[in-house]
């Protein structure tokens, strides 16, 4: 879900430090994506990006890879832009939930040809601005962006510099919010909560204590079943309205989320690649597993096992 990039030596160092710390991961290791000589899976290097919905994807795919295919799975906690750097070295075989990223697509798929798309996940991604239900009920007109300035003072915090606070999550997530605030001439300042967990807690507190919070959020997301946040209507998205990041003044598109894999992995003959290519489920499926992890505090493996045992028909379709 990332758009902000670390470049140059810092990014290279971040990749090397993260990946070399994982079991079985070596810089430049190109054998990991290939099946073993006997046709078995071998090692499968799976990136895990920092939100619980993706964690749910990875939990289930890793569980099936291990228990049905006999793969040795190395799950690697990486932000998106860092994960894509690993496609060309064999350090990363797959990213399971890509939220667009035309810049990364151009660099790694079109130009470097180190990565390819492995098809849709079935999930539909929605990004936007949301308010807690109590606020939408008390002030129904707040759902129209054109009315936000009249409420800006209610959203002020110690961090927003006298303006209304627009709360974003992890700074690495896809966000057009600073440009939207500027181009829609809104008296707001983007402030980062720092993580998905912090963003969720802010909304939870806002609903419980009738606090004024407006911020970035997204679906699929299990938290919507606990607190059904209400989306603010921004100017409608039209093709090309986000072509120039500095001039964006429209809502986010609906993202058909897809899987990205290394070119090497796609050609390897590994049964893990077939699993990734066939992996397909719904927003409800993802939210179910994410809730097991985030709310029920189950381990990734236990959450995946519970879902897989209840949805064996879907898993069998991925293994064909």
N, C-alpha and C positions, 0 to 999 in steps of 0.2 A: 504494500500500500504506500510505498515510499516515493517521494519526488525530490527530496533534498539530498545532494550527493557530496560525499567526501572524495576529493580527487587526489591524483598524484601519489606521492610517497605515503601519505597518511592512509589512503585507501588500501594500497598494497600491503602496508604493514598490518592493517586491521584484518585483512583476509588471511595473511600468513599466520598471525598470532592465533586467530580463531580456529583455523583448520588444523594447524599442526598440533593443537592441543587435543584433538579428537582421536579416539582409538582407531588405528588403521589408516589415518589420513596422512599423506605425505605430499609435500609440495611437488607438483608436476607428476603425481602418480596417475598414469593413464590406464592402468590395468583394472581399476576398480569397477568400471562400467561394463566390462566384458563378462560373458558367462564363462564358467569353468569348462575345461576340456570335455568333461562328461555331460555338459549341457545343463548343469545345475546353476543356481543363481549367482553365487559368489558374493561380492561386497556391493552394497547399494548405498550410495551417499545421498542423503535426503536433507535438503535445507528446510529449516523451520523458522518462519518469519514471525515477528513479535506481536501477534494478536491471537486470542484464544480460538477463534474460528479456524485459523490456519493450523493451530496446534491440534485441533480436532481432526482436520484432514490428515495431518501427518501421523497422528496416533493410529488411525484406522488403516492407512496404507502400510505403515510400518508393521503393524500387527499381522496383517494378511501376508505381507512379504516374508515375515519370519516364520509364521506358523503354517502357511499353505505352500510356500515356495522354498523354504529353507534358506532364505537370504540372511546374510550378516548385514544388518542395517546400522549405518552410522548416521544418527540424527545430529544436525549441526545448527545451532542457534545463530542465525545470521539475519541482518537486515537485508532488504531486497537487493539494493544496488551492489552490496558486497557479495551476495550469493551468485549474482549473474557473472561476476568476475571469475568464479570458479568453474564455469562451464568449459573454458578452454584448456584447463589444466587437468581435468579429471577429478578435481576435488569436490565438485558438486555435480550430481547426476540429474537432479530434478528439483524444480520449484512447483509446488502444487496449486498455488492460487495467485495468479497474476492479475493485477488491477490496471490493465491498460499499458502504461509506460511506453509511449511511442519512441521516446529517446533511447531507452534500453533496447527496444525491439530493433531500432535502426542500427545501433552500434554492434550488438552481439549476434543478431539474426541476419540482417541484410548485409552489413559490411564485413564483420569478422567471420560470419557463418559458423560460429562455435555453438550456436543454439538453434533449436527449432520448436515450434508449437506442437504440443501433443494433444490438442483438442480441448473442448470445453469441459468444465467440471460439472456443469448443470446448475451451479449457483449463479444467482443474479445479484450483483453488487450495487447497492445504493448508498451514496454519500450525500450528506446535506446538513442543514442547520436544524436543530431540534430544541424544543422547550419541554419542560416537565408537564404532565397532564393538568395539574392544578392551574398552572399559569394559562394554558390555552383555554381552559374552561372559564377562568375569571376574566380574561381579556381576549375574546375570540379574534379580534382584529390583529392580534400580534402574529397571527399565522401568515400575514401578508407583509413582505419585506418593506413595502412602502410606508408602513406604520412603525417601523423599528426605531427611528430617530426620536419619536415622541416618548418612547419608553427608555431611551438610552441611559438616563440618569439612574434608573432603578437597577441597572446592571453594573454600576460602578463598583470597583474593588480597589484595594490598596495597590494592586499591580497594573491597573488599567490607565493610570495617568489622567484621571479626570474624565475619561470617556467610558462608554459602556464596555464591559468585558465580553469578548467572544471567545469561549473556551475551546481550544483544540486539544488533541491528545498527545501522542508521541510525535516529536518534531520530524520523524522520518516518514510519516504517513503522507499519502497523496493529499495535498491541500491547495486550493486556490483562494483560501479565505482572505489573505492579506490583500490580494488584488481585488477581490469582490468588495471588501470594505471600502477601498479607495475608489474604485470605479463606480460604485453605487452611491458614493458620497454619504456613507454612514458614519455616525459619530461613535465608532467603536474601535477597539484595539484588540488584536489577536493575542491571547495569552495561552501558553502551553501548560496543560496539566502535567505532562511528562510521560504518561503511560496510559494504556487502555484501562488499567485498574483504577487509576486516579480519576479518570474521566467518568467512569461508571459510578464511583463513589460520590462524585460531585452531583451527578444527576439523582442518585438515590437520596442524598441529603436534601437536595432541593425539593423533591417531591414530599419527603417526610416533614420537613420544617417550613414548607411554603416559602422557599427562597427563590430569588430571581436569578435564573441561570439560562443562558442561551449558548449553544455551542455546536461543535462538529460531532456528528455521529454517523453510524453506518449500519447497513444490514447486508448479509445475515448476521445476527447478533442475538445470543440467548437472552440478554438483559431485557430485550423488548417484551418478553413474557412476564417479567417482574414489574417493570415500569414501562408502560406503552407510551414512549415519547412521541411527541407530535411534531411533524415536519413543518418547517416554515417554507412558504412558497417563494422561491427566488425567481427571477426572470427565466422563462422556459428555455431549456437547452435546445439548440438547433445545431445541425452539423456545421462544424467550422467555427462556432462561437468561442471555442477555447483554443484556437490555433495559435494565438499570440498570448503566452502566459501573463504578460504585463497588462493586457487589455481585457482580460476576462471579466464579463459582466453578466454571466448566465449561470444557471444551475449546473450541477454535475450531470453527466450522462448516466444512464443505467449501464453498468459494466457486465458484459458476458464474460465471466471469469474463466481463464484458461490455464493450462498447465504448460510449463516451459521446461525442456530437457536439453541436455548437451547433445550436440550432433553425434558425438561418439557413442553416447548411451543409446540413441535412437538406432544406430547401426550395429549395436553390439550383439544382438540376438538374445540379450538377457531376458528371462521371464519377468524380471522386475519392470522392464520397459513396457511389456505387454500389460502388466497390471496398471501402471500409471496411465497409459493410453486409454485403457478401458474404464478407469475410475470415473464414476459419474454418480452424483447424488443430488439431493435437493437442499434448499435452505433449511427446511425443517430437520432433515437428517443431520446437517452440520450443527444446528442449534442444540439438538438433543445430546450429541456427544460433548459439545462445548459446555453445556450446563452440568453434565456429569463431572467435568474437570473443574470448572470455576465455582460451582455452587455446592455440589456434593463432595468435592475435594477428593475425588477418585484419582488414582494415578492414571497416566495416559494409557498404560497397558490394560488396566482394569476397565476403564471407560470404553476402550476399543473392543475389548472382549465382550462386554455387555451388549454393545450395539451389534457387533458381528453375529453373535448368537441369535439375536432377535431378527436379523435381516439377512439370513444366509442366502436367500434367493438372489439378492443384489450382489453379494460377494461372488457367487458362482458365475454371474454374468461377467464380472471383471476378469475372471480367470480363464475365460474361453479363448 
